Amino acid sequence: MSEQTTITTMDEMINSLSREAQVILIKIGLTWESFVGSSGSWVNRDSLIKLVKMNAPWSANKLTNKGQGRNGIIYSLVPLLKEYDLVRVIDGKNFTRYMLTETGKEIIKAMLFRCYQCNETRECQRCIITEPDVIRSIPCSWVMNCNHVISECDGCDENGIKVCWSCKGNHTCQSCIIYNR
C-alpha cells in the first residue's frame, strides 16, 4: 500500500484494501471477541506493530515484550492468522517460525489504522499545547550536567531545548507509526 500517506479516514483505508483483505477483515471482526476476549489471551497493539514490521521469518517470542503476551500470540493470534491463510509456517529445528503474506500485512495494517492516541491526526498530541504552532522551550534537564553533549543527547534538540519524550521532537504519533511512512 504505497498510498498510505494519503489515507486519512477509516473509509478510505477500507476502500484501499484488496477485495480479499476486505472479506477477511469482516470475518475477523465478526469473531474477534472469541479469539481474545474471555480467554485472557489478549494481544496488545505493540505486538501487532512488531508483527507488521517483521521482514524476516519470526517466532512467537519475537512479538512479545520480554515474554509478556506470549499466550495471546500462540493461542489467539497465530491460529487466527493460520485460519485465514494470512501467514506462512516455516518449520525450524527448535521452534516454528512464521511469515506474513501480503494479504496478512494488509489485514494487520488495517487493524492498526484506528489510533486512540491521536484520533487519526497522526500528530503527537502530547507536545501540542494550547496553541498548535507553539512549541515548548524548556531547557533539557541534562544541560546542567557538565558532560552534556547536545549533539549526542536524545532528550534535546540542537539548541539544548527539551524535546517531547513521546515523539522525540518530530511531532509524529508513535502509536500509529505504520501510517506515518
JOLINHU-V519031 format. One record per backbone hydrogen bond with DSSP energy under -0.5 kcal/mol. NH is the residue of the N-H (numbers start at 1). CO is the residue of the C=O. If there is no record, write none. Layout:
((NH | CO) (NH | CO))
This chain:
((4 | 1) (5 | 2) (6 | 3) (7 | 3) (7 | 4) (13 | 9) (14 | 10) (15 | 11) (16 | 12) (17 | 13) (17 | 14) (22 | 18) (23 | 19) (24 | 20) (25 | 21) (26 | 22) (27 | 23) (28 | 24) (29 | 25) (30 | 26) (31 | 27) (31 | 28) (32 | 28) (34 | 31) (35 | 31) (35 | 32) (36 | 32) (37 | 33) (40 | 37) (42 | 40) (44 | 42) (48 | 44) (49 | 45) (50 | 46) (51 | 47) (52 | 48) (53 | 49) (54 | 50) (54 | 51) (58 | 98) (62 | 59) (63 | 59) (63 | 60) (64 | 61) (65 | 68) (66 | 64) (68 | 65) (70 | 67) (73 | 69) (74 | 70) (75 | 71) (76 | 72) (77 | 72) (78 | 73) (80 | 76) (81 | 77) (82 | 78) (83 | 79) (84 | 80) (85 | 82) (86 | 81) (87 | 81) (88 | 99) (90 | 88) (90 | 97) (91 | 89) (92 | 95) (97 | 90) (98 | 58) (99 | 88) (101 | 86) (105 | 101) (106 | 102) (107 | 103) (108 | 104) (109 | 105) (110 | 106) (111 | 107) (112 | 108) (113 | 110) (116 | 114) (119 | 115) (120 | 115) (121 | 118) (124 | 171) (128 | 125) (129 | 127) (129 | 134) (132 | 130) (134 | 131) (140 | 160) (143 | 140) (144 | 141) (145 | 142) (148 | 145) (150 | 148) (152 | 149) (153 | 149) (153 | 150) (157 | 161) (160 | 157) (162 | 138) (163 | 155) (168 | 164) (169 | 164) (170 | 167) (173 | 122) (177 | 174) (179 | 176) (180 | 177) (181 | 178))
